[in-house]
């Protein structure tokens, strides 16, 4: 067995275990905080994960080549989800899913009932829900089967939800609710909705397929679908119909969401029930789902037609994924006739040849079902992936505009997902395997790996949040098919010794262009928005926006705060973290205090320091955004924490995205150790605000020691 394949599978096992551990932590924090009996229950689940992790690492480090051992571990993890996870309460659905629902309907897929019929041209809404299974599903009425049983048992006919309902529901495994690597597969389920509106020449995908491919029952190919072809049975229950429908949904989803669908479906296949069944896709199999390898090969073919320039970035990763799946299924020998026939049919169905440009375009009927075509440029994907590999969010792209000036534009979700997967396969996987191969404390290994996975999750979620908001504000930015990425020439770099005192607008902009100061995102640098010129850079400052997470405190609920006493220093008990959607606000009453953070991730060089002040518009309402912590050290990076206090007479409602503060930069001598180089710093590189860590100070440790 190839050692690389074993390594690839081990990585998937480790990441899966980390996601379960995070899920259990969420359950404990939301439901069992302070309940020791229930904490013991959660600890029991964690111990199972720990033992599976240790066994996996031990087996891997012993150079085992038995793939069945690792296959069995993945199957056990799936069993944990299907059979035992329902015993625990389900955490609150993350607000990020609500954001993704809007992104789907604004950037990806048109959800109206019938675009050609104005009488029923109503926008439909998608709702993403968590489920207890390990697969994604799409349905309009989850009680339909139960309603049938009621009718059969007591002859009571309960009205079903019609398929032209304004809402339909897509589900995702509860363990993957915040796992954006899995999200592109939701588009596959939504493609089932579009399949109902797809046009086929014979109004039947089976007959259309047979007519265009010239299939007949004498060919060896037809042993897979012999009963359909021999009896002439073509309906929505037939195997051929189901195979064609599943492949159609795969391929249309890939066109909509981009090549990330390939990798997301790989993850679904690897962690799905069907991959462990024997004889998958053979003549004796009754499954309605095609062989996973066939599906991956077809998706890869569509990528080569739709996104040909991306192949140089992802081809090796695609091969790695297909090799893993090949070793997981019993029937990995894909019938070439099946692939050739399916590939011929679907490419002719989806694409039309443009003889003038000598390329292939999406057919007109299917173009009506998609919102935006995003031309994925390799240099953009590589740039965004580089940001992610550093743990930084990627909500915008630096470009040259029509006036050959610097500008930032929104990153679309198709680019975010693909960049995320490239980073996962290129950097994150290797970083985690490096940790595993070092002999050391297993528990510490587990925690270090968890930090890597969760940091990437946070960066992607923040990227999607801000990208959607940015796109929303500038209202359907019409991007060119090919854009020129902004690159500052090295010969034009400014001499930092030129700067003195507080930086002014042109100096701030110069250092941002040279990446000396990083502001992610810088949304407006002089653009015209809704008829007004908006610039985030002021005369001597940079506007800072309010982020989406808040810490709400319960006044004196737990009494005294004593830094030396663990029982009296638990902000988890006397406060609650709230993640808000952009469309919702949070009220702050007179005398109330909140913690919040900036939308922008800020990184400043060692020769600059920063100073945070509130904007006068909020000050006139009595809103303060910092208590004493206005100074930002040289070398700082991360979001800026706001300590918001309402000193005014009125309750005020705050919304994420509001420009609530101003940041000034001032030149200083380079310190011996900047903020980022100190080992004792407590708030470095955060993507959200953090609670007070005063209990980590040396003085507190000394007082604890002498109190004992």
Helices and strands as residue ranges (DSSP letters): H 3-31, H 36-61, H 67-79, I 80-84, G 85-87, H 95-103, I 104-108, G 118-120, E 125-131, E 137-139, H 144-154, E 167-173, G 174-176, H 180-195, H 205-213, G 220-225, H 226-231, H 239-257, H 260-270, G 274-276, H 292-306, G 308-310, H 311-328, H 336-350, E 351-354, E 359-362, H 364-367, H 378-389, E 396-400, E 406-410, H 413-423, I 424-428, H 429-437, H 442-474, G 490-492, G 496-498, H 505-513, E 518-520, E 525-529, E 532-535, E 542-545, E 549-553, G 566-568, E 575-579, E 585-588, E 593-603, E 608-614, H 616-619, E 623-624, E 631-632, E 637-646, E 652-655, E 659-667, G 675-677, G 694-696, H 698-707
